[in-house]
Amino acid sequence: MSKNSKELVFKFVAKITKGKVMTYGQISKKLEINSPRAVGQILHKNVDPKNIPCHRVVFVNGRLSKSYAFGGEKIQKEKLEKEGIKFIGGKVDLKKHLLK
């Protein structure tokens, strides 16, 4: 993973607005990074979660990350709910909140 890839991911994720989420796959496709997993690895090393809202990145089915780097899945869900994100069956309502 290049330093350039990290910077691209961080800049891209910083633009995800409150009330919206994106998937690891969407980000990897838009930035031409070889895998969604690589995006997750980059975000797990986020040094500025206040300005790079990695809690707004979810799995393709709307599931949250059990290994969310800043407190786990429960904290990620709390942050999203505070921003108005709705959940259905424990997953983000992607029909309503997915940024395209």
NUGU-373227 format. One record per residue: x, y, z of N, C-alpha, C, O in turn; residue in three letters. Coordinates in steps of 0.1 Angstrom, whole numbers, padded with zeros to 4 digits, always signed. Example, Ala and Ser with C-alpha at 12.3 -4.5 7.8 and 13.67 -1.06 7.14 Angstrom:
BEGIN
+0132-0057+0078+0123-0045+0078+0132-0033+0078+0142-0033+0085ALA;+0128-0022+0071+0137-0011+0071+0129+0000+0079+0134+0011+0080SER;
//
This chain:
BEGIN
+0008-0012+0000+0000+0000+0000+0009+0012+0000+0018+0014+0009MET;+0007+0021-0009+0015+0032-0010+0010+0044-0001-0002+0044+0002SER;+0019+0053+0002+0016+0065+0009+0005+0072+0002-0004+0078+0008LYS;+0006+0073-0011-0004+0079-0020-0018+0074-0018-0028+0081-0017ASN;-0019+0060-0017-0032+0054-0015-0038+0058-0002-0050+0061-0001SER;-0030+0059+0008-0035+0063+0021-0040+0077+0021-0051+0079+0026LYS;-0033+0086+0015-0037+0100+0014-0050+0101+0006-0059+0109+0010GLU;-0051+0093-0005-0063+0094-0013-0075+0089-0005-0086+0095-0006LEU;-0074+0078+0002-0085+0073+0010-0089+0083+0021-0101+0085+0022VAL;-0079+0088+0028-0083+0097+0039-0090+0110+0033-0099+0115+0039PHE;-0085+0115+0022-0091+0127+0016-0105+0124+0011-0114+0132+0013LYS;-0107+0112+0006-0120+0108+0000-0130+0106+0012-0141+0111+0011PHE;-0126+0099+0022-0135+0096+0034-0138+0109+0041-0149+0111+0046VAL;-0129+0119+0041-0132+0132+0048-0144+0139+0042-0150+0148+0048ALA;-0147+0135+0029-0158+0142+0022-0172+0135+0024-0182+0140+0019LYS;-0172+0124+0031-0185+0117+0033-0193+0126+0044-0188+0128+0055ILE;-0204+0130+0040-0212+0139+0048-0220+0132+0059-0223+0120+0058THR;-0223+0139+0070-0232+0134+0080-0245+0129+0074-0250+0135+0065LYS;-0249+0118+0080-0262+0112+0075-0260+0103+0063-0270+0097+0058GLY;-0248+0101+0058-0245+0092+0047-0234+0083+0050-0226+0085+0059LYS;-0234+0072+0043-0223+0062+0045-0218+0058+0031-0226+0060+0021VAL;-0207+0052+0030-0202+0045+0018-0196+0032+0022-0194+0029+0033MET;-0195+0023+0012-0189+0010+0015-0175+0010+0011-0170+0018+0004THR;-0168+0000+0017-0153-0002+0014-0152-0004-0001-0142+0001-0007TYR;-0161-0012-0007-0160-0015-0021-0162-0003-0030-0155-0001-0040GLY;-0172+0006-0026-0174+0018-0034-0161+0026-0034-0157+0031-0045GLN;-0155+0028-0023-0143+0036-0022-0131+0030-0030-0124+0037-0037ILE;-0130+0016-0028-0119+0010-0036-0121+0011-0051-0111+0013-0058SER;-0133+0010-0055-0136+0012-0070-0133+0026-0074-0127+0028-0085LYS;-0139+0036-0067-0137+0050-0071-0122+0054-0071-0118+0062-0080LYS;-0115+0049-0062-0100+0053-0061-0091+0043-0068-0079+0045-0068LEU;-0097+0033-0075-0089+0023-0082-0079+0016-0073-0067+0015-0077GLU;-0083+0013-0061-0075+0005-0052-0079-0010-0053-0091-0012-0054ILE;-0069-0019-0053-0072-0032-0057-0082-0040-0049-0087-0050-0054ASN;-0085-0036-0037-0095-0044-0029-0101-0035-0018-0095-0026-0012SER;-0114-0038-0015-0120-0032-0004-0113-0034+0009-0113-0026+0018PRO;-0107-0046+0011-0100-0049+0023-0088-0040+0025-0085-0036+0036ARG;-0082-0035+0014-0071-0026+0015-0076-0012+0021-0069-0006+0029ALA;-0088-0008+0017-0094+0004+0022-0096+0003+0037-0093+0012+0044VAL;-0101-0009+0041-0103-0011+0055-0090-0011+0063-0090-0005+0074GLY;-0080-0016+0058-0067-0016+0065-0061-0002+0066-0056+0002+0076GLN;-0063+0006+0056-0059+0020+0056-0067+0027+0067-0061+0034+0076ILE;-0080+0026+0067-0089+0033+0077-0086+0028+0091-0088+0036+0100LEU;-0082+0016+0093-0079+0011+0106-0067+0018+0112-0065+0018+0125HIS;-0059+0025+0104-0048+0033+0109-0050+0048+0108-0041+0056+0108LYS;-0063+0052+0108-0067+0066+0108-0061+0073+0120-0065+0069+0131ASN;-0053+0083+0118-0048+0091+0129-0056+0103+0133-0053+0110+0142VAL;-0066+0106+0125-0074+0118+0127-0089+0115+0125-0095+0121+0116ASP;-0095+0107+0134-0109+0103+0132-0119+0115+0133-0130+0114+0129PRO;-0115+0126+0139-0123+0138+0140-0126+0144+0126-0137+0148+0124LYS;-0116+0144+0118-0117+0150+0105-0118+0140+0094-0122+0143+0082ASN;-0115+0127+0097-0116+0117+0087-0126+0107+0093-0122+0098+0100ILE;-0139+0108+0090-0150+0101+0096-0151+0086+0091-0161+0083+0084PRO;-0141+0078+0095-0141+0064+0090-0153+0056+0096-0156+0046+0090CYS;-0160+0062+0106-0172+0055+0111-0183+0055+0100-0193+0047+0102HIS;-0182+0063+0090-0192+0063+0079-0189+0054+0068-0196+0054+0057ARG;-0180+0045+0070-0177+0034+0060-0181+0021+0065-0178+0017+0077VAL;-0189+0014+0057-0195+0001+0062-0193-0010+0051-0188-0007+0040VAL;-0197-0022+0055-0196-0033+0045-0207-0032+0035-0217-0024+0037PHE;-0206-0039+0024-0215-0038+0013-0230-0041+0016-0239-0036+0010VAL;-0232-0049+0027-0245-0052+0031-0251-0043+0042-0262-0045+0047ASN;-0243-0033+0046-0247-0023+0056-0242-0027+0070-0245-0020+0080GLY;-0236-0038+0071-0230-0043+0084-0219-0034+0088-0211-0028+0080ARG;-0217-0032+0102-0206-0025+0107-0195-0034+0110-0196-0046+0110LEU;-0183-0027+0112-0171-0035+0115-0169-0038+0130-0169-0029+0138SER;-0168-0051+0132-0166-0055+0146-0153-0050+0152-0151-0048+0164LYS;-0143-0047+0142-0130-0043+0147-0128-0028+0144-0117-0023+0142SER;-0139-0020+0144-0138-0006+0143-0128+0000+0152-0129-0003+0164TYR;-0118+0007+0147-0106+0010+0155-0108+0019+0166-0099+0021+0175ALA;-0120+0026+0167-0122+0036+0178-0133+0032+0187-0141+0040+0191PHE;-0132+0019+0192-0142+0015+0202-0151+0003+0198-0159-0001+0206GLY;-0149-0002+0186-0157-0014+0182-0170-0010+0175-0173+0002+0174GLY;-0177-0020+0172-0190-0019+0165-0200-0011+0172-0207-0003+0166GLU;-0201-0012+0185-0211-0005+0193-0209+0010+0192-0219+0018+0190LYS;-0197+0014+0193-0193+0029+0192-0196+0034+0178-0201+0045+0177ILE;-0192+0026+0168-0195+0030+0154-0210+0032+0152-0214+0042+0146GLN;-0218+0023+0157-0233+0024+0156-0238+0037+0163-0246+0044+0158LYS;-0233+0039+0175-0237+0051+0183-0234+0064+0175-0242+0073+0175GLU;-0222+0065+0169-0218+0077+0162-0227+0079+0150-0231+0090+0147LYS;-0230+0068+0143-0239+0069+0131-0253+0073+0135-0259+0081+0128LEU;-0258+0067+0146-0272+0071+0150-0273+0085+0154-0283+0092+0152GLU;-0262+0091+0161-0262+0105+0164-0263+0114+0152-0267+0125+0153LYS;-0258+0108+0140-0258+0116+0128-0271+0114+0120-0273+0119+0109GLU;-0280+0106+0126-0293+0104+0119-0294+0091+0111-0304+0089+0104GLY;-0284+0083+0111-0284+0070+0103-0294+0061+0110-0294+0059+0122ILE;-0303+0055+0102-0312+0045+0106-0307+0031+0103-0300+0028+0093LYS;-0311+0021+0112-0307+0007+0110-0319-0001+0108-0330+0001+0114PHE;-0318-0012+0100-0328-0022+0099-0321-0035+0101-0312-0039+0094ILE;-0326-0043+0111-0320-0056+0115-0306-0055+0118-0298-0064+0115GLY;-0301-0044+0125-0287-0043+0129-0278-0038+0118-0266-0037+0120GLY;-0283-0035+0106-0275-0030+0095-0280-0016+0091-0292-0012+0093LYS;-0271-0008+0085-0274+0005+0080-0285+0004+0069-0283-0005+0061VAL;-0295+0012+0070-0305+0013+0059-0298+0019+0047-0298+0032+0045ASP;-0292+0011+0038-0285+0016+0027-0294+0023+0017-0289+0032+0009LEU;-0306+0019+0016-0315+0026+0006-0317+0040+0010-0319+0049+0001LYS;-0316+0043+0022-0318+0057+0027-0305+0065+0028-0305+0077+0026LYS;-0294+0058+0032-0282+0065+0036-0270+0063+0028-0259+0069+0030HIS;-0270+0055+0018-0258+0052+0009-0256+0064+0000-0264+0068-0007LEU;-0244+0069+0001-0239+0080-0008-0234+0074-0021-0226+0065-0021LEU;-0240+0079-0032-0236+0073-0045-0227+0082-0053-0223+0078-0064LYS;
//
